[in-house]
């Protein structure tokens, strides 16, 4: 396994981090905002731009600005390329607020690679359209979205 950990976060936090050549980044922004200003030491970066939205009808023609099959294939190819690297790397996924789009992609990375996803229990608001689009590339793959109860349990459990 070369992807050894998966993280997801907000754009603000991602832009504040010092770069690491052993961390790949999937950078997700809105089509109406500029690209995230990431440290140049992040050498492996996939940039995507789509809204945090779900189409009203999956049979309608794709609307501009929505996550689509082309983007899903780009994510899949990027993850496979990084996972096939001869050295260990971590993967960070960010979107504007670090809640829905980044959580969905991070859950896919976890399912595709077997790498542990940090703070997984907080991914319960993952964008279902993104999850379904990525899962459609691998019909046998299960992407498990946790229940909101898992996050509540972590918040209320005693800390060591």
N, CA and C atoms as an extended XYZ file, in Angstrom:
480
Properties=species:S:1:pos:R:3:atomname:S:1:resname:S:1:resid:I:1 pbc="F F F"
N         0.856       -1.184        0.000 N   UNK     1
C         0.000        0.000        0.000 CA  UNK     1
C         0.892        1.234        0.000 C   UNK     1
N         0.687        2.122       -0.956 N   UNK     2
C         1.486        3.341       -0.964 CA  UNK     2
C         0.723        4.544       -0.423 C   UNK     2
N        -0.598        4.602       -0.612 N   UNK     3
C        -1.345        5.641        0.095 CA  UNK     3
C        -1.589        5.077        1.485 C   UNK     3
N        -0.959        5.708        2.475 N   UNK     4
C        -1.003        5.138        3.823 CA  UNK     4
C        -1.977        5.839        4.765 C   UNK     4
N        -2.476        7.022        4.401 N   UNK     5
C        -3.448        7.751        5.219 CA  UNK     5
C        -4.215        8.695        4.324 C   UNK     5
N        -5.451        8.952        4.708 N   UNK     6
C        -6.299        9.876        3.964 CA  UNK     6
C        -6.839       10.909        4.941 C   UNK     6
N        -6.801       12.160        4.526 N   UNK     7
C        -7.307       13.275        5.332 CA  UNK     7
C        -8.268       14.086        4.459 C   UNK     7
N        -9.200       14.772        5.084 N   UNK     8
C       -10.014       15.742        4.353 CA  UNK     8
C       -10.149       16.977        5.224 C   UNK     8
N       -10.252       18.125        4.567 N   UNK     9
C       -10.230       19.374        5.304 CA  UNK     9
C       -10.854       20.493        4.481 C   UNK     9
N       -10.850       21.679        5.070 N   UNK    10
C       -11.361       22.868        4.392 CA  UNK    10
C       -10.260       23.507        3.547 C   UNK    10
N       -10.681       24.334        2.637 N   UNK    11
C        -9.737       25.089        1.807 CA  UNK    11
C        -8.839       25.966        2.671 C   UNK    11
N        -9.428       26.628        3.645 N   UNK    12
C        -8.661       27.535        4.501 CA  UNK    12
C        -7.507       26.803        5.189 C   UNK    12
N        -7.789       25.639        5.747 N   UNK    13
C        -6.734       24.883        6.414 CA  UNK    13
C        -5.710       24.367        5.404 C   UNK    13
N        -6.182       23.867        4.269 N   UNK    14
C        -5.259       23.363        3.242 CA  UNK    14
C        -4.305       24.459        2.778 C   UNK    14
N        -4.821       25.671        2.609 N   UNK    15
C        -3.979       26.785        2.150 CA  UNK    15
C        -2.975       27.214        3.220 C   UNK    15
N        -3.240       26.903        4.472 N   UNK    16
C        -2.340       27.314        5.553 CA  UNK    16
C        -1.227       26.295        5.818 C   UNK    16
N        -1.326       25.108        5.228 N   UNK    17
C        -0.359       24.053        5.519 CA  UNK    17
C         0.938       24.230        4.756 C   UNK    17
N         2.028       23.836        5.395 N   UNK    18
C         3.312       23.767        4.701 CA  UNK    18
C         3.273       22.556        3.790 C   UNK    18
N         3.836       22.714        2.605 N   UNK    19
C         3.817       21.640        1.625 CA  UNK    19
C         4.638       20.442        2.048 C   UNK    19
N         4.299       19.311        1.470 N   UNK    20
C         4.984       18.068        1.760 CA  UNK    20
C         5.003       17.254        0.468 C   UNK    20
N         6.181       16.955       -0.066 N   UNK    21
C         6.219       16.203       -1.326 CA  UNK    21
C         5.688       14.776       -1.202 C   UNK    21
N         5.476       14.296        0.028 N   UNK    22
C         4.940       12.951        0.243 CA  UNK    22
C         3.462       12.978        0.617 C   UNK    22
N         2.799       14.087        0.281 N   UNK    23
C         1.351       14.187        0.462 CA  UNK    23
C         0.752       14.659       -0.856 C   UNK    23
N        -0.111       13.831       -1.433 N   UNK    24
C        -0.833       14.214       -2.640 CA  UNK    24
C        -2.092       14.967       -2.216 C   UNK    24
N        -2.567       15.846       -3.086 N   UNK    25
C        -3.717       16.686       -2.750 CA  UNK    25
C        -4.748       16.630       -3.871 C   UNK    25
N        -5.999       16.450       -3.490 N   UNK    26
C        -7.112       16.667       -4.403 CA  UNK    26
C        -7.767       17.950       -3.931 C   UNK    26
N        -7.653       18.983       -4.746 N   UNK    27
C        -8.110       20.328       -4.405 CA  UNK    27
C        -9.424       20.604       -5.126 C   UNK    27
N       -10.498       20.790       -4.356 N   UNK    28
C       -11.823       21.013       -4.919 CA  UNK    28
C       -12.276       22.424       -4.569 C   UNK    28
N       -12.586       23.197       -5.604 N   UNK    29
C       -13.082       24.558       -5.396 CA  UNK    29
C       -14.393       24.730       -6.142 C   UNK    29
N       -15.075       25.825       -5.844 N   UNK    30
C       -16.288       26.176       -6.575 CA  UNK    30
C       -15.892       26.757       -7.929 C   UNK    30
N       -16.723       26.581       -8.958 N   UNK    31
C       -16.420       27.183      -10.257 CA  UNK    31
C       -16.342       28.708      -10.217 C   UNK    31
N       -16.903       29.324       -9.202 N   UNK    32
C       -16.910       30.790       -9.110 CA  UNK    32
C       -15.761       31.343       -8.269 C   UNK    32
N       -14.867       30.487       -7.782 N   UNK    33
C       -13.750       30.960       -6.957 CA  UNK    33
C       -12.428       30.596       -7.624 C   UNK    33
N       -11.371       31.333       -7.292 N   UNK    34
C       -10.055       30.988       -7.863 CA  UNK    34
C        -9.524       29.686       -7.264 C   UNK    34
N        -8.490       29.142       -7.896 N   UNK    35
C        -7.854       27.936       -7.380 CA  UNK    35
C        -7.304       28.195       -5.986 C   UNK    35
N        -7.243       27.135       -5.192 N   UNK    36
C        -6.661       27.239       -3.850 CA  UNK    36
C        -5.175       27.547       -3.985 C   UNK    36
N        -4.670       28.372       -3.065 N   UNK    37
C        -3.246       28.732       -3.045 CA  UNK    37
C        -2.518       27.725       -2.150 C   UNK    37
N        -2.083       26.643       -2.761 N   UNK    38
C        -1.395       25.589       -2.020 CA  UNK    38
C         0.104       25.794       -2.095 C   UNK    38
N         0.798       25.393       -1.046 N   UNK    39
C         2.248       25.466       -1.014 CA  UNK    39
C         2.816       24.674       -2.193 C   UNK    39
N         3.791       25.224       -2.925 N   UNK    40
C         4.353       24.516       -4.084 CA  UNK    40
C         5.070       23.209       -3.739 C   UNK    40
N         5.358       22.972       -2.447 N   UNK    41
C         5.976       21.697       -2.088 CA  UNK    41
C         4.995       20.521       -2.189 C   UNK    41
N         3.707       20.815       -2.320 N   UNK    42
C         2.748       19.759       -2.658 CA  UNK    42
C         2.937       19.516       -4.158 C   UNK    42
N         3.615       18.454       -4.504 N   UNK    43
C         3.990       18.221       -5.906 CA  UNK    43
C         2.954       17.446       -6.696 C   UNK    43
N         2.102       16.715       -6.022 N   UNK    44
C         1.104       15.890       -6.697 CA  UNK    44
C        -0.274       16.449       -6.354 C   UNK    44
N        -0.822       17.255       -7.260 N   UNK    45
C        -2.089       17.945       -6.992 CA  UNK    45
C        -3.049       17.734       -8.157 C   UNK    45
N        -4.250       17.304       -7.840 N   UNK    46
C        -5.337       17.241       -8.813 CA  UNK    46
C        -6.308       18.352       -8.439 C   UNK    46
N        -6.562       19.245       -9.376 N   UNK    47
C        -7.485       20.357       -9.126 CA  UNK    47
C        -8.800       20.103       -9.865 C   UNK    47
N        -9.892       20.219       -9.120 N   UNK    48
C       -11.233       20.059       -9.671 CA  UNK    48
C       -12.069       21.263       -9.260 C   UNK    48
N       -13.044       21.574      -10.082 N   UNK    49
C       -13.920       22.694       -9.776 CA  UNK    49
C       -15.362       22.283      -10.071 C   UNK    49
N       -16.155       22.150       -9.008 N   UNK    50
C       -17.570       21.815       -9.173 CA  UNK    50
C       -18.330       22.264       -7.931 C   UNK    50
N       -19.626       22.484       -8.122 N   UNK    51
C       -20.477       22.933       -7.026 CA  UNK    51
C       -20.843       21.769       -6.105 C   UNK    51
N       -21.136       22.092       -4.867 N   UNK    52
C       -21.618       21.101       -3.907 CA  UNK    52
C       -23.124       20.990       -4.101 C   UNK    52
N       -23.500       20.248       -5.144 N   UNK    53
C       -24.911       20.132       -5.498 CA  UNK    53
C       -25.193       18.717       -5.979 C   UNK    53
N       -26.455       18.382       -5.970 N   UNK    54
C       -26.927       17.090       -6.446 CA  UNK    54
C       -27.962       17.384       -7.520 C   UNK    54
N       -27.843       16.758       -8.702 N   UNK    55
C       -28.842       17.043       -9.744 CA  UNK    55
C       -30.233       16.607       -9.325 C   UNK    55
N       -31.219       17.315       -9.809 N   UNK    56
C       -32.609       16.999       -9.470 CA  UNK    56
C       -33.037       15.673      -10.072 C   UNK    56
N       -32.470       15.332      -11.228 N   UNK    57
C       -32.848       14.106      -11.925 CA  UNK    57
C       -31.618       13.544      -12.598 C   UNK    57
N       -31.232       12.325      -12.253 N   UNK    58
C       -30.009       11.739      -12.809 CA  UNK    58
C       -30.117       11.471      -14.305 C   UNK    58
N       -31.306       11.512      -14.881 N   UNK    59
C       -31.480       11.240      -16.300 CA  UNK    59
C       -31.459       12.504      -17.156 C   UNK    59
N       -31.395       13.662      -16.528 N   UNK    60
C       -31.293       14.917      -17.277 CA  UNK    60
C       -29.868       15.076      -17.794 C   UNK    60
N       -29.697       15.859      -18.853 N   UNK    61
C       -28.322       16.120      -19.316 CA  UNK    61
C       -27.528       16.800      -18.202 C   UNK    61
N       -26.211       16.537      -18.133 N   UNK    62
C       -25.410       17.141      -17.064 CA  UNK    62
C       -25.442       18.665      -17.120 C   UNK    62
N       -25.577       19.268      -15.982 N   UNK    63
C       -25.585       20.720      -15.891 CA  UNK    63
C       -24.163       21.219      -15.665 C   UNK    63
N       -23.844       22.376      -16.202 N   UNK    64
C       -22.497       22.921      -15.993 CA  UNK    64
C       -22.229       23.146      -14.508 C   UNK    64
N       -21.021       22.805      -14.083 N   UNK    65
C       -20.629       23.045      -12.710 CA  UNK    65
C       -20.906       21.913      -11.754 C   UNK    65
N       -21.506       20.808      -12.239 N   UNK    66
C       -21.755       19.659      -11.374 CA  UNK    66
C       -20.667       18.615      -11.574 C   UNK    66
N       -20.432       17.822      -10.542 N   UNK    67
C       -19.506       16.701      -10.633 CA  UNK    67
C       -20.038       15.754      -11.706 C   UNK    67
N       -19.141       15.271      -12.584 N   UNK    68
C       -19.578       14.400      -13.667 CA  UNK    68
C       -18.643       13.206      -13.819 C   UNK    68
N       -18.953       12.345      -14.789 N   UNK    69
C       -18.165       11.125      -14.994 CA  UNK    69
C       -16.713       11.418      -15.361 C   UNK    69
N       -16.489       12.472      -16.108 N   UNK    70
C       -15.118       12.831      -16.479 CA  UNK    70
C       -14.312       13.160      -15.230 C   UNK    70
N       -14.892       13.924      -14.330 N   UNK    71
C       -14.202       14.250      -13.078 CA  UNK    71
C       -14.001       12.995      -12.240 C   UNK    71
N       -15.000       12.124      -12.214 N   UNK    72
C       -14.885       10.876      -11.447 CA  UNK    72
C       -13.717       10.053      -11.976 C   UNK    72
N       -13.597        9.957      -13.296 N   UNK    73
C       -12.473        9.203      -13.880 CA  UNK    73
C       -11.136        9.864      -13.556 C   UNK    73
N       -11.087       11.196      -13.558 N   UNK    74
C        -9.837       11.888      -13.207 CA  UNK    74
C        -9.431       11.584      -11.773 C   UNK    74
N       -10.409       11.584      -10.857 N   UNK    75
C       -10.122       11.243       -9.455 CA  UNK    75
C        -9.603        9.814       -9.376 C   UNK    75
N       -10.290        8.899      -10.026 N   UNK    76
C        -9.906        7.489       -9.992 CA  UNK    76
C        -8.490        7.293      -10.545 C   UNK    76
N        -8.188        7.903      -11.669 N   UNK    77
C        -6.858        7.775      -12.273 CA  UNK    77
C        -5.776        8.366      -11.373 C   UNK    77
N        -6.048        9.515      -10.778 N   UNK    78
C        -5.084       10.160       -9.880 CA  UNK    78
C        -4.807        9.279       -8.667 C   UNK    78
N        -5.862        8.752       -8.082 N   UNK    79
C        -5.706        7.889       -6.902 CA  UNK    79
C        -4.914        6.636       -7.270 C   UNK    79
N        -5.234        6.023       -8.400 N   UNK    80
C        -4.497        4.819       -8.822 CA  UNK    80
C        -3.028        5.139       -9.089 C   UNK    80
N        -2.761        6.288       -9.699 N   UNK    81
C        -1.374        6.687       -9.976 CA  UNK    81
C        -0.591        6.882       -8.676 C   UNK    81
N        -1.160        7.591       -7.732 N   UNK    82
C        -0.482        7.835       -6.454 CA  UNK    82
C        -0.341        6.524       -5.683 C   UNK    82
N        -1.376        5.717       -5.695 N   UNK    83
C        -1.338        4.452       -4.959 CA  UNK    83
C        -0.318        3.484       -5.566 C   UNK    83
N        -0.027        3.650       -6.844 N   UNK    84
C         0.949        2.799       -7.514 CA  UNK    84
C         2.379        3.299       -7.392 C   UNK    84
N         2.575        4.412       -6.712 N   UNK    85
C         3.924        4.964       -6.556 CA  UNK    85
C         4.792        4.006       -5.738 C   UNK    85
N         6.109        4.028       -5.953 N   UNK    86
C         6.989        3.090       -5.243 CA  UNK    86
C         7.318        3.502       -3.806 C   UNK    86
N         6.690        4.560       -3.309 N   UNK    87
C         6.958        5.010       -1.941 CA  UNK    87
C         5.643        5.400       -1.296 C   UNK    87
N         5.640        5.434        0.032 N   UNK    88
C         4.407        5.754        0.760 CA  UNK    88
C         4.089        7.247        0.681 C   UNK    88
N         2.812        7.519        0.507 N   UNK    89
C         2.324        8.900        0.479 CA  UNK    89
C         1.003        8.952        1.215 C   UNK    89
N         0.679       10.125        1.719 N   UNK    90
C        -0.649       10.346        2.270 CA  UNK    90
C        -1.443       11.143        1.238 C   UNK    90
N        -2.751       11.205        1.420 N   UNK    91
C        -3.629       11.905        0.491 CA  UNK    91
C        -4.505       12.858        1.283 C   UNK    91
N        -4.492       14.127        0.890 N   UNK    92
C        -5.366       15.120        1.505 CA  UNK    92
C        -6.364       15.580        0.445 C   UNK    92
N        -7.625       15.633        0.838 N   UNK    93
C        -8.684       16.132       -0.037 CA  UNK    93
C        -9.269       17.356        0.642 C   UNK    93
N        -9.368       18.444       -0.107 N   UNK    94
C       -10.018       19.616        0.492 CA  UNK    94
C       -11.078       20.155       -0.449 C   UNK    94
N       -12.077       20.789        0.148 N   UNK    95
C       -13.060       21.564       -0.599 CA  UNK    95
C       -13.251       22.876        0.168 C   UNK    95
N       -14.188       23.673       -0.246 N   UNK    96
C       -14.326       25.004        0.366 CA  UNK    96
C       -14.486       24.933        1.883 C   UNK    96
N       -15.388       24.089        2.383 N   UNK    97
C       -15.634       24.026        3.825 CA  UNK    97
C       -15.189       22.723        4.476 C   UNK    97
N       -14.782       21.749        3.682 N   UNK    98
C       -14.304       20.491        4.242 CA  UNK    98
C       -15.402       19.644        4.850 C   UNK    98
N       -16.577       19.648        4.234 N   UNK    99
C       -17.698       18.920        4.816 CA  UNK    99
C       -18.254       17.865        3.855 C   UNK    99
N       -18.632       18.246        2.671 N   UNK   100
C       -19.417       17.373        1.806 CA  UNK   100
C       -18.633       16.796        0.631 C   UNK   100
N       -18.103       17.665       -0.231 N   UNK   101
C       -17.381       17.175       -1.413 CA  UNK   101
C       -16.085       16.473       -1.022 C   UNK   101
N       -15.313       17.093       -0.140 N   UNK   102
C       -14.044       16.474        0.261 CA  UNK   102
C       -14.292       15.176        1.020 C   UNK   102
N       -15.335       15.131        1.824 N   UNK   103
C       -15.663       13.902        2.553 CA  UNK   103
C       -16.004       12.782        1.577 C   UNK   103
N       -16.771       13.091        0.539 N   UNK   104
C       -17.156       12.078       -0.446 CA  UNK   104
C       -15.929       11.519       -1.166 C   UNK   104
N       -15.046       12.381       -1.603 N   UNK   105
C       -13.852       11.925       -2.322 CA  UNK   105
C       -12.928       11.166       -1.376 C   UNK   105
N       -12.795       11.640       -0.144 N   UNK   106
C       -11.940       10.946        0.830 CA  UNK   106
C       -12.474        9.547        1.130 C   UNK   106
N       -13.790        9.392        1.226 N   UNK   107
C       -14.377        8.066        1.431 CA  UNK   107
C       -14.058        7.146        0.247 C   UNK   107
N       -14.076        7.702       -0.960 N   UNK   108
C       -13.710        6.912       -2.142 CA  UNK   108
C       -12.243        6.485       -2.071 C   UNK   108
N       -11.357        7.409       -1.712 N   UNK   109
C        -9.927        7.072       -1.618 CA  UNK   109
C        -9.729        5.950       -0.605 C   UNK   109
N       -10.410        6.055        0.529 N   UNK   110
C       -10.318        5.008        1.548 CA  UNK   110
C       -10.776        3.661        0.982 C   UNK   110
N       -11.923        3.644        0.303 N   UNK   111
C       -12.460        2.394       -0.225 CA  UNK   111
C       -11.574        1.821       -1.330 C   UNK   111
N       -11.014        2.688       -2.151 N   UNK   112
C       -10.210        2.236       -3.289 CA  UNK   112
C        -8.833        1.732       -2.881 C   UNK   112
N        -8.303        2.256       -1.772 N   UNK   113
C        -6.920        1.931       -1.408 CA  UNK   113
C        -6.787        1.126       -0.123 C   UNK   113
N        -7.803        1.172        0.727 N   UNK   114
C        -7.698        0.520        2.027 CA  UNK   114
C        -6.952        1.347        3.053 C   UNK   114
N        -6.540        2.560        2.681 N   UNK   115
C        -5.838        3.442        3.617 CA  UNK   115
C        -6.829        3.998        4.638 C   UNK   115
N        -6.416        4.116        5.892 N   UNK   116
C        -7.333        4.647        6.902 CA  UNK   116
C        -7.654        6.124        6.669 C   UNK   116
N        -8.911        6.465        6.877 N   UNK   117
C        -9.398        7.836        6.723 CA  UNK   117
C        -9.515        8.470        8.096 C   UNK   117
N        -8.739        9.515        8.321 N   UNK   118
C        -8.769       10.232        9.600 CA  UNK   118
C       -10.123       10.925        9.774 C   UNK   118
N       -10.647       10.896       10.973 N   UNK   119
C       -11.920       11.540       11.330 CA  UNK   119
C       -13.067       11.039       10.449 C   UNK   119
N       -13.015        9.774       10.101 N   UNK   120
C       -14.004        9.152        9.229 CA  UNK   120
C       -15.432        9.342        9.735 C   UNK   120
N       -15.590        9.296       11.043 N   UNK   121
C       -16.940        9.372       11.609 CA  UNK   121
C       -17.637       10.702       11.312 C   UNK   121
N       -16.869       11.721       10.878 N   UNK   122
C       -17.466       13.018       10.575 CA  UNK   122
C       -17.822       13.166        9.090 C   UNK   122
N       -17.689       12.099        8.309 N   UNK   123
C       -17.989       12.170        6.876 CA  UNK   123
C       -19.454       11.885        6.560 C   UNK   123
N       -20.311       11.894        7.550 N   UNK   124
C       -21.715       11.534        7.341 CA  UNK   124
C       -22.465       12.506        6.428 C   UNK   124
N       -21.903       13.684        6.164 N   UNK   125
C       -22.551       14.633        5.257 CA  UNK   125
C       -21.948       14.588        3.853 C   UNK   125
N       -21.283       13.493        3.516 N   UNK   126
C       -20.668       13.353        2.200 CA  UNK   126
C       -21.706       13.555        1.092 C   UNK   126
N       -21.289       14.233        0.038 N   UNK   127
C       -22.159       14.499       -1.104 CA  UNK   127
C       -22.488       13.170       -1.794 C   UNK   127
N       -23.757       12.776       -1.770 N   UNK   128
C       -24.172       11.470       -2.288 CA  UNK   128
C       -23.996       11.350       -3.803 C   UNK   128
N       -24.157       12.455       -4.535 N   UNK   129
C       -23.959       12.425       -5.981 CA  UNK   129
C       -22.499       12.101       -6.305 C   UNK   129
N       -21.579       12.699       -5.574 N   UNK   130
C       -20.150       12.443       -5.785 CA  UNK   130
C       -19.835       10.996       -5.413 C   UNK   130
N       -20.327       10.537       -4.272 N   UNK   131
C       -20.096        9.150       -3.850 CA  UNK   131
C       -20.623        8.182       -4.909 C   UNK   131
N       -21.864        8.380       -5.347 N   UNK   132
C       -22.465        7.471       -6.328 CA  UNK   132
C       -21.715        7.495       -7.659 C   UNK   132
N       -21.278        8.672       -8.087 N   UNK   133
C       -20.544        8.783       -9.354 CA  UNK   133
C       -19.209        8.052       -9.289 C   UNK   133
N       -18.518        8.173       -8.167 N   UNK   134
C       -17.239        7.479       -8.007 CA  UNK   134
C       -17.446        5.977       -7.857 C   UNK   134
N       -18.461        5.592       -7.116 N   UNK   135
C       -18.737        4.175       -6.897 CA  UNK   135
C       -19.152        3.500       -8.214 C   UNK   135
N       -19.773        4.221       -9.116 N   UNK   136
C       -20.195        3.655      -10.397 CA  UNK   136
C       -19.005        3.188      -11.239 C   UNK   136
N       -17.822        3.734      -10.973 N   UNK   137
C       -16.618        3.307      -11.695 CA  UNK   137
C       -16.174        1.912      -11.270 C   UNK   137
N       -16.554        1.513      -10.068 N   UNK   138
C       -16.164        0.220       -9.495 CA  UNK   138
C       -17.410       -0.406       -8.865 C   UNK   138
N       -18.265       -1.040       -9.669 N   UNK   139
C       -19.545       -1.548       -9.148 CA  UNK   139
C       -19.428       -2.466       -7.934 C   UNK   139
N       -18.347       -3.181       -7.776 N   UNK   140
C       -18.216       -4.070       -6.624 CA  UNK   140
C       -17.706       -3.390       -5.372 C   UNK   140
N       -17.317       -2.139       -5.484 N   UNK   141
C       -16.751       -1.411       -4.344 CA  UNK   141
C       -17.864       -0.859       -3.451 C   UNK   141
N       -17.682       -1.021       -2.163 N   UNK   142
C       -18.637       -0.464       -1.204 CA  UNK   142
C       -18.030        0.769       -0.547 C   UNK   142
N       -18.727        1.885       -0.661 N   UNK   143
C       -18.314        3.111        0.029 CA  UNK   143
C       -19.321        3.315        1.152 C   UNK   143
N       -18.863        3.110        2.356 N   UNK   144
C       -19.727        3.168        3.529 CA  UNK   144
C       -19.699        4.563        4.134 C   UNK   144
N       -20.846        5.232        4.141 N   UNK   145
C       -20.958        6.548        4.769 CA  UNK   145
C       -21.448        6.329        6.191 C   UNK   145
N       -20.698        6.811        7.182 N   UNK   146
C       -21.104        6.567        8.572 CA  UNK   146
C       -22.361        7.333        8.962 C   UNK   146
N       -22.985        6.866        9.998 N   UNK   147
C       -24.167        7.511       10.564 CA  UNK   147
C       -23.736        8.744       11.366 C   UNK   147
N       -24.578        9.765       11.441 N   UNK   148
C       -24.256       10.921       12.291 CA  UNK   148
C       -24.043       10.536       13.753 C   UNK   148
N       -24.590        9.398       14.151 N   UNK   149
C       -24.418        8.954       15.542 CA  UNK   149
C       -22.954        8.675       15.876 C   UNK   149
N       -22.170        8.229       14.897 N   UNK   150
C       -20.758        7.943       15.147 CA  UNK   150
C       -20.004        9.219       15.542 C   UNK   150
N       -20.336       10.325       14.904 N   UNK   151
C       -19.699       11.599       15.253 CA  UNK   151
C       -20.117       12.042       16.647 C   UNK   151
N       -21.382       11.855       16.967 N   UNK   152
C       -21.879       12.242       18.292 CA  UNK   152
C       -21.186       11.416       19.372 C   UNK   152
N       -21.026       10.120       19.107 N   UNK   153
C       -20.352        9.250       20.077 CA  UNK   153
C       -18.910        9.681       20.289 C   UNK   153
N       -18.215       10.053       19.210 N   UNK   154
C       -16.822       10.475       19.383 CA  UNK   154
C       -16.750       11.766       20.181 C   UNK   154
N       -17.672       12.674       19.934 N   UNK   155
C       -17.653       13.964       20.645 CA  UNK   155
C       -17.932       13.797       22.138 C   UNK   155
N       -18.712       12.794       22.484 N   UNK   156
C       -19.095       12.631       23.891 CA  UNK   156
C       -18.271       11.604       24.640 C   UNK   156
N       -17.418       10.865       23.929 N   UNK   157
C       -16.628        9.827       24.622 CA  UNK   157
C       -15.494       10.453       25.439 C   UNK   157
N       -15.134        9.783       26.508 N   UNK   158
C       -14.056       10.262       27.359 CA  UNK   158
C       -12.737       10.208       26.618 C   UNK   158
N       -11.920       11.218       26.814 N   UNK   159
C       -10.615       11.263       26.146 CA  UNK   159
C        -9.524       10.727       27.057 C   UNK   159
N        -8.578       10.090       26.440 N   UNK   160
C        -7.485        9.500       27.218 CA  UNK   160
C        -6.490       10.549       27.686 C   UNK   160
